[in-house]
């Protein structure tokens, strides 16, 4: 990691949850913390994800889930969301020893997939993630699900949309 702090996503999530609760003067029990963190694995996919991933795969694109979460957590999330058949591979940064948006995380996925960075496109609903990917030489696409402004200091991907379907249609037009 850039700062030299080594940890995993679950530990970071727990620390962040506890810090947020403390900020609002809320005391969470261990059971409450476990309940909130356990909810990550059962989050449903947005309704536009399955049709959009199907469209990409039908057009010959390889779809890969790439996450800051541990491999176990992201695999469980994908299974619980019914997305197993929509991804060719699942990659976690935990093997890289860093988190996105570190350039090393994107270099890791490039090496793991055996593809040059310029042949990969990250699709995300986080501007820090698309910025990180672009800085590492990947292409990117941004899904604006919240309506919050894209950080004006970040590199901007050429593909923007309000839904996965909008983004996928642009990817198919641009990359085929």
N, C-alpha and C positions, 0 to 999 in steps of 0.2 A: 504494500500500500504506500501511497505517497507520503503519508505522515508517519509510517513505521508502526502503526497500531495494527495488530493482527487479531482478527475476530471473524465471526460468521454472521450471516444475515439474521438468524434467530436471536442472537445476543444483541445485535444492534436494534432490532425491533423491540425487544423487551426493555432495553435501556431508554429508547425513545418514548415508548408508552409510559413508562414510569416517570420520566421527566415531564411529559405533557400532563399527566395526572397531578404531579406535584405542583406544577405551575398553576393549576386550578384548585389547588388545596384539596385534592381527592386522594384518599388512601385506598389503594387497590390491594386486595388479598392475592395470595399466590394463585388461588383458584380463579379469580377474576382475570388476572393476567393471562393465565393458561387458556381461559375461555376466549378471550379476545384474540390472542395469537393463534389459537386453534382454528379460528374462523377464516384465516387466510387460505387454508387448504380447501375450503368448501365454497369459495366465491364462484358464482356462476359467470359464464362468459357473456359478454354483450351479445345481443341478438343478431348483430351483423357479422359476427366473427366466423361462424361455420360456413355460411354461403360465400363469404369473401375468400376464405382459405380454400374452399372447394374450387372456386373460380381460378385462383392462382395455380393450384395443382393441375387443373384441367388444361391450363395454358403451358404446362411444362416447368413451372417454377418449383424449386425445392423450398419447402417451408420448415423453418427451424425455430424452436422456442429458445430464446437466449435471455437468461435472467440473473439478477443479483441474488436471488433466493438459492438455497441449497438445492442440489440435484434431487434429493428426496422430496423436498417441499414442492418444487415446481412440477415434478412428475406426479405427485399426488393432486395438485391443483388441476393439472391437465386431465387426469383421469376423472376426477370428480366433476369437472365441467363437461365431460363427454367429448374431449378434443383429441383423444389418442390417435384417431385415424386421420387427423388433419395435419400432423407434423411428421416430418421425416426423421427428425432428431431433436433431442433436448440437450441444451448446453447450459451449464451453470458456471459462473465465474469462480466458484469455490476452489477449483483446481488451479486457477491462475494466481491465487493469493492476493487478489485485489478486487475492487468493485468498479462497475461502471460509474462514472464516466472516465476512469483512468484509461489512457491509451493502451496500456498493457492488456486490459480486459478485451478490447476489440481485436488486438493483435492475437490474443489467445483464441478467440472464436475463429478467426481467419485460419490460423494454423490447424486448429481442431477439425475444421471442415475441409482443409486442404485446398483452399481457394484464396487467390490474392484479394486483399481488402477491397480494391476497386470493383471487384465482381460481386460484392455483397451489398445488400441494402437492409438497413435496420428500419423497422416500422415501430413507432412508439407514440404514446400519448404524453410523453415527458420531454420538454424542450431540452433539458440537461442531457438526456440520453441521445437525442438526435444530434445535438451539438458535439457530444463526445465522439460519436461515430464519425461525423464529418471531419473532426480534427484528426482522427486516426486513419482517414483515407477511405472510409466506407461511404456509400451513398446512403441517404436516409429519406424517410417519409414521416410526416407528422400528422397524427390524428388529433384534432382539436375538439375533445369531448367536453371541455369545461367552459369554453368561451373566454378563458383568461388570455391576456395578451402573451404572445410568444416573446421571450426575453430578447429585447432589442440588441443586447451585447453578444448574443450567441450567433453562430453560423446558422444560416437558414437553409433547410433542404428545398429542393425544387418542387417537391410534392407535398402539398398540404390538402387536408380534407376534414370534414366534420364527422365522417364515418369511415369505417374500414372499407366499405364498398366504394366510396369515392376515391379513397387512396389506392385501392387495388385496380380500379379502372385506369387511373393515371399510370400506375406501375406497368400495367399490361401495354398501354399505349407507348410509354417511354422506353421500355426494356425489350420489347419484341421486335 
